[in-house]
Amino acid sequence: MEYENLKLYYKYSLNDNKNNLIEQTPRIRCHSWLRQFLQVAHNVACTQTHSITTTARYDPSYLVYTGGVNNLNTAGPANNDYYGIIVGTDDTAVTFDDYKLGAQILQGAGAGLFQYGAMTYGAPATDGGETSFSLTRVFTNNSGSSIDVKEIGVAAYQTTNYYVLLIRDVITPITVGIGDILTLNYIITTEI
């Protein structure tokens, strides 16, 4: 069942190293809430214990989760690719049980790496019958070659060394050239 009043979108802009706009999209509809999102939301609502698959950046890959204040913490700081909006190069179709990106682009300045900016957020705002807020992250390609972004997602910090993928989308590839700056937004909306 789809709840038409709760929607998820993404949009992006791509600028060159002199901040000239290369490309920009309008909002694009997503259908990518994953099992872990529902498990964490359920836990927030009723403190039910769940065994949640983590992004496996650290062992163990399962977290028996009983709740806490960081349930949906996506506020990844600069130079951190563990949580917040994350990007990758895999185009394998999304499944409800995905728990990590297929091939995440990691933080750094070497080959195949992006510099991750700090997460920022737009405050909830109402326009007509729609209320929305946005999650934003900036990625800079200092790798020395172009990188095609084919998947995007949002991971949350749960507790020390545990991160959970909440959202994953496979998108039309975005070619991020040398020195280019990709600004990626997820927008969560609800309508009356």
C-alpha positions as CSV (number, residue, x, y, z in Angstrom):
1,M,0.0,0.0,0.0
2,E,1.3,3.4,-0.9
3,Y,0.5,6.4,1.3
4,E,0.1,9.2,-1.1
5,N,0.3,11.9,1.6
6,L,3.9,11.0,2.5
7,K,6.3,11.4,-0.4
8,L,10.0,11.3,-1.0
9,Y,11.9,13.2,-3.8
10,Y,15.4,14.0,-4.7
11,K,17.0,16.7,-6.8
12,Y,20.5,17.9,-7.6
13,S,22.6,20.6,-9.1
14,L,26.1,20.1,-10.6
15,N,28.5,23.0,-10.7
16,D,32.1,23.2,-12.1
17,N,35.1,24.2,-10.0
18,K,34.3,27.9,-10.7
19,N,30.7,27.4,-9.5
20,N,29.2,27.7,-12.9
21,L,26.0,25.7,-13.2
22,I,26.4,22.6,-15.4
23,E,23.1,20.9,-14.7
24,Q,20.1,21.1,-12.4
25,T,17.0,19.0,-12.0
26,P,13.5,19.6,-10.6
27,R,12.2,17.3,-7.8
28,I,12.2,13.6,-8.9
29,R,9.9,11.1,-7.1
30,C,11.5,8.3,-5.1
31,H,10.1,5.0,-4.0
32,S,12.9,3.9,-1.8
33,W,12.2,3.6,1.9
34,L,13.9,0.4,3.0
35,R,13.1,-2.2,5.7
36,Q,15.5,-0.6,8.1
37,F,13.6,2.7,8.0
38,L,10.4,1.0,9.0
39,Q,12.1,-1.0,11.8
40,V,13.7,2.2,13.2
41,A,10.4,4.1,12.9
42,H,8.6,1.3,14.6
43,N,11.2,1.3,17.4
44,V,10.8,5.0,17.9
45,A,7.0,4.6,18.2
46,C,6.9,1.8,20.6
47,T,10.4,0.8,21.7
48,Q,10.1,-2.6,20.1
49,T,13.4,-4.6,19.9
50,H,14.5,-5.3,16.3
51,S,17.5,-7.0,14.8
52,I,18.5,-4.5,12.1
53,T,21.0,-5.1,9.4
54,T,23.7,-2.4,9.5
55,T,25.7,-1.0,6.6
56,A,28.5,-3.4,7.6
57,R,31.2,-0.8,7.7
58,Y,32.1,-2.3,11.0
59,D,31.4,-5.8,12.4
60,P,29.0,-7.2,13.5
61,S,26.6,-6.6,10.7
62,Y,23.5,-7.0,12.8
63,L,22.4,-4.7,15.6
64,V,19.8,-5.8,18.2
65,Y,18.2,-2.4,18.5
66,T,16.2,-1.3,21.5
67,G,16.1,2.5,20.8
68,G,17.7,5.6,21.9
69,V,18.1,9.3,21.1
70,N,20.0,8.8,17.9
71,N,17.4,6.7,16.1
72,L,17.2,8.8,12.9
73,N,20.4,10.8,13.2
74,T,21.5,11.6,9.6
75,A,23.6,14.7,10.5
76,G,26.9,13.4,9.0
77,P,29.7,15.9,9.5
78,A,32.1,17.0,6.8
79,N,34.6,14.4,5.6
80,N,32.4,11.6,6.9
81,D,30.9,9.0,4.5
82,Y,29.3,6.8,7.2
83,Y,26.0,8.6,7.6
84,G,23.9,11.3,6.0
85,I,23.3,11.4,2.3
86,I,25.8,8.9,0.6
87,V,26.4,8.2,-3.1
88,G,27.7,5.2,-5.1
89,T,28.4,3.8,-8.6
90,D,26.3,0.7,-8.6
91,D,23.1,0.5,-10.7
92,T,21.6,-2.8,-9.3
93,A,17.9,-2.4,-8.8
94,V,16.7,-1.4,-5.3
95,T,15.2,-4.1,-3.1
96,F,13.3,-3.6,0.2
97,D,16.0,-5.5,2.0
98,D,19.0,-3.4,0.7
99,Y,21.2,-2.5,3.7
100,K,24.1,-0.7,2.0
101,L,24.9,0.9,-1.3
102,G,26.1,-1.5,-3.9
103,A,29.4,0.4,-4.5
104,Q,29.7,3.5,-2.2
105,I,32.0,6.3,-3.2
106,L,34.1,6.9,-0.1
107,Q,35.4,10.1,1.4
108,G,38.9,11.3,0.3
109,A,40.9,12.9,-2.4
110,G,42.3,9.9,-4.2
111,A,41.1,7.9,-7.2
112,G,37.4,7.1,-7.1
113,L,36.8,9.2,-4.0
114,F,34.7,12.3,-3.2
115,Q,35.1,15.0,-0.6
116,Y,31.9,14.8,1.6
117,G,30.5,18.1,2.9
118,A,28.5,18.4,6.2
119,M,24.8,17.6,6.1
120,T,22.5,20.6,6.2
121,Y,18.7,20.7,6.6
122,G,15.9,23.0,5.4
123,A,13.4,23.6,8.2
124,P,9.9,22.3,7.7
125,A,7.9,24.7,5.6
126,T,4.3,24.8,4.4
127,D,3.3,25.9,0.9
128,G,-0.4,25.5,0.2
129,G,-1.4,22.0,1.4
130,E,2.2,20.6,1.3
131,T,4.6,20.6,4.2
132,S,8.2,19.6,3.5
133,F,11.8,19.6,4.7
134,S,15.0,18.9,2.9
135,L,18.3,17.1,3.6
136,T,21.3,18.4,1.7
137,R,24.9,17.3,1.1
138,V,27.6,18.7,-1.1
139,F,30.2,16.3,-2.8
140,T,33.4,17.6,-4.5
141,N,35.3,15.4,-7.0
142,N,39.0,15.9,-6.3
143,S,39.8,12.4,-7.5
144,G,41.6,13.3,-10.7
145,S,39.0,11.7,-13.0
146,S,35.2,11.8,-13.7
147,I,32.9,9.6,-11.6
148,D,29.4,8.5,-12.5
149,V,27.0,8.6,-9.6
150,K,24.3,5.9,-10.1
151,E,22.9,5.3,-6.7
152,I,22.1,7.6,-3.7
153,G,20.9,7.0,-0.2
154,V,20.5,8.1,3.3
155,A,22.2,6.3,6.3
156,A,21.6,7.0,9.9
157,Y,23.9,6.8,12.9
158,Q,22.5,4.5,15.5
159,T,25.1,4.0,18.2
160,T,28.9,3.7,18.2
161,N,30.1,2.2,15.0
162,Y,26.6,1.2,13.8
163,Y,25.0,2.8,10.7
164,V,21.7,1.9,9.1
165,L,20.7,2.6,5.5
166,L,17.2,4.1,5.5
167,I,16.8,5.1,1.8
168,R,18.4,3.9,-1.5
169,D,17.7,5.0,-5.0
170,V,19.2,4.0,-8.4
171,I,19.2,7.1,-10.6
172,T,20.0,8.2,-14.1
173,P,23.8,8.5,-13.9
174,I,25.3,11.9,-13.0
175,T,28.8,12.4,-14.4
176,V,30.8,14.4,-11.9
177,G,33.9,15.7,-13.6
178,I,37.2,16.6,-12.1
179,G,36.7,19.5,-9.6
180,D,32.9,19.4,-10.1
181,I,30.6,20.0,-7.1
182,L,27.4,17.9,-6.8
183,T,24.7,19.3,-4.4
184,L,22.2,16.5,-3.6
185,N,18.9,17.0,-1.9
186,Y,16.3,14.6,-0.5
187,I,12.9,16.2,0.1
188,I,10.3,14.6,2.4
189,T,6.8,16.0,2.0
190,T,3.4,15.4,3.4
191,E,0.1,16.7,2.0
192,I,-3.3,17.3,3.5
